[in-house]
């Protein structure tokens, strides 16, 4: 007899989250390391709940157009 279970909504990868937030994957990893973005290790990979990713994307500050090292004269 086989059992059918309904799985929850699929988790996002670091790459999926980076793509949705239009940021580099290292930005996502740093957010996870800081504890700003909850993630779950499943085997050897990190997975992120889509609702956590969306909340982080919405809450993250906008990146300024010119960085501290933008090459401009002081």
C-alpha positions as semicolon CSV with decimal commas, in nm:
position;residue;x (nm);y (nm);z (nm)
1;X;0,000;0,000;0,000
2;X;0,146;0,336;-0,094
3;X;0,101;0,653;0,103
4;X;0,066;0,991;-0,054
5;X;0,194;1,286;0,142
6;X;0,160;1,647;0,050
7;X;0,498;1,815;0,065
8;X;0,525;2,179;0,167
9;X;0,607;2,445;-0,088
10;X;0,957;2,381;-0,225
11;X;1,244;2,557;-0,060
12;X;1,463;2,799;-0,255
13;X;1,834;2,756;-0,310
14;X;2,086;3,030;-0,241
15;X;2,097;3,095;-0,617
16;X;1,715;3,119;-0,639
17;X;1,712;3,369;-0,352
18;X;1,996;3,572;-0,504
19;X;1,813;3,585;-0,836
20;X;1,484;3,693;-0,675
21;X;1,662;3,965;-0,474
22;X;1,884;4,072;-0,764
23;X;2,195;4,029;-0,551
24;X;2,507;3,815;-0,563
25;X;2,490;3,470;-0,405
26;X;2,759;3,577;-0,156
27;X;2,524;3,851;-0,029
28;X;2,268;3,580;0,048
29;X;2,531;3,363;0,219
30;X;2,649;3,657;0,433
31;X;2,289;3,731;0,534
32;X;2,252;3,367;0,640
33;X;2,582;3,377;0,833
34;X;2,474;3,698;1,013
35;X;2,139;3,541;1,101
36;X;1,944;3,795;0,894
37;X;1,804;3,522;0,668
38;X;1,694;3,187;0,813
39;X;1,818;2,886;0,617
40;X;1,811;2,512;0,662
41;X;2,084;2,267;0,572
42;X;1,941;1,968;0,390
43;X;2,223;1,729;0,322
44;X;2,507;1,946;0,197
45;X;2,298;2,231;0,060
46;X;2,130;2,533;0,214
47;X;1,760;2,584;0,155
48;X;1,551;2,892;0,227
49;X;1,175;2,914;0,273
50;X;1,030;3,139;0,001
51;X;0,842;3,350;0,256
52;X;1,165;3,408;0,453
53;X;1,344;3,504;0,132
54;X;1,068;3,747;0,033
55;X;1,071;3,907;0,380
56;X;1,451;3,949;0,362
57;X;1,434;4,093;0,010
58;X;1,167;4,342;0,117
59;X;1,355;4,442;0,433
60;X;1,705;4,473;0,287
61;X;1,821;4,831;0,228
62;X;1,858;4,952;-0,129
63;X;2,213;4,952;-0,253
64;X;2,355;5,298;-0,317
65;X;2,452;5,382;-0,674
66;X;2,808;5,474;-0,575
67;X;3,004;5,262;-0,330
68;X;3,274;5,375;-0,089
69;X;3,532;5,286;-0,352
70;X;3,365;5,426;-0,662
71;X;3,681;5,577;-0,800
72;X;3,567;5,936;-0,754
73;X;3,790;6,211;-0,618
74;X;3,729;6,321;-0,261
